[in-house]
Amino acid sequence: MIPDAKNLLELSGIETPLIGFYDVIDPEPFEPFAKPERCIFSCYKNWLKGESLIISEGNCSCPGGGYWVGGVMPGWAVKSMGTDRESREIFARSLNQREGFKSSDELMSKWLDNQKPYNIEKKYVVIGPLKDEQYDFLKTITFYVNPDQLSLLLLGAEYNNSYVTEYPAITSFGSGCGQIAALFKNFDPAIPKAVIGATDIAMREHLPPDILALTVNKPMFKQLCELDEESFLYKSFWRKLRKSRRKPDA
């Protein structure tokens, strides 16, 4: 059965559409498609209007996005490699010297070795609003939320967890597009997992300043949707917090 997020969204006050990451053979059911600028998150406003974007292997508006969703090394890195340098090393060095993400080029290269991209399984990746009839092809679901709502969802991620050494929700360095798919390759797909995202400063210009993301796999989505009347979602702390945020005339 497809999880029903209606109560979760209503009680949390989340009005932004949930965004799915799909791996499909036929993208037609997801039309209409937006044409992103260089960054795929330039389609954020298009997602809110019900549009999707489509990525195929080697065909992405953003070279970095094409690597993190598809595993295709940017063309400039391939062209620049010499007999003693691999394209990944060129990619790491150029990215780090331009953006300063790691303390050394070597560290950046090692990180790329350890964090693999998402490889398209079928033919296309589609990112856009959820479609129930395409649930079988869904890989992850992203909530775009304010800090209060993120706090609530993180409680939901911990709701069935008793460990203090294994965390259902994590945050990790990575590109915005990597955070919605590639990071999940490190986890058992049957275990509920969540990643705090939209922490990539290269893509945040496309989001409102008070919006962050929580991306979840399907088991975690099910867990969040099944929060019942015995959970914190229906209790006093959340009601008080929501009340404190209301405008005086509301």
C-alpha positions, 0 to 999 in steps of 0.5 A: 500500500502506498503511504498516505502523507495527508495527516503528516502534511496537514499537522506539520503545516508543510505546504510545499509539494513532496518531491520524488526522485524516480528511476524510470524507463518511460518518462512520459507520465511525468510531463510537463518537463521544465528546462533547468538552468545550469543547476537542477535546483533552478527548477525548484519553482517549477516543481512547486507548479507541478513540473518535473525535470528529466536526466539521462546518462550524459545529458544534464544541464549541470556537469556536476549534476550529471556526475552525481546523477548518472556517474558521467565525469564532466567533459572538461575533466576528461579532456584535461586528463593526461597520461599520468592523471585520471579524470577524477583527479582532475575533477577533484583538483579543479573543483577544490581549487575553485571552491575550496571545499576540502583542506587539500586537493588530495583529500577532495580526491579521496572523498570522491573515491569514497563517495560514489555517484548515483548510477541510473538503473533504467534509462531516465531519472525524473525529479518532480512531484510525487505520482502515486501510480509511479511509486514502484519507480520511486527511490527517495522523497524530499521534504522542503521545509522550514527549521520547525518542520525539519525538527518535527520530521527528525523526531519522526525519523527517530521515533522507532529508534533506540540506538545511540550509535546508529542514526536513522537521520544523518547530515553529510558533505555533498552536492545538493543533487548528491544528497537526494540520491547518491548518499543513500547508496551507502545504506541498506534500502530496506532500513528507514533512512533520512538525509538532511539536505539543501546544505550545499551553498552552490544550490541554495540560491535557488531556494528560499532562505528559510528552507532546508530539506529532508530526503528519505527512502521509502521505508522512512517515508512509510514510518513518517506517514504512520505517525499516529495519535500517540506520537508527538505529532498530536501532542502539546509541544508541537501544538504550542510551537505552531501556535507561537509562530502564528501572526497576531491576527491569524 
